[in-house]
Amino acid sequence: MGKITANVPDEVLLQFREGAKRNFGRQKYMQKALVEAMQLWNKSKYHDRCMELLKKRVPTGKWKMPTRDEIHDRKIL
C-alpha cells in the first residue's frame, strides 16, 4: 500500500467526507471513498489525456514541491 499526503480546500474536504460517510458508513469510509474515486478517475478519459500530456513533457507552470515541514506548517530551526 502507498501513502498520499495532499492539501485540499476545507470546503471540498467537508463535502467529500459527508459523501463518503453517507455511501460507505463509518469504518474506513475515507479510504474506501478515495480508492473508489481513484479507480474511477483511472478509467476516465481525463486520465488518458493527463498521461498523454505528461509523456509529451508539456510545461505545467512553475509548481514547486513543498517540503514535508512546509506542508505541515512546521518551523524549521
Protein Blocks (a to p, Z undefined) as FASTA:
>chain_A
ZZddddddfklmmmmmmmmmmmnojnoklmmmmmmmmmmmmmmmklmmmmmmmmnopaeb
jaddddfklmnopacZZ
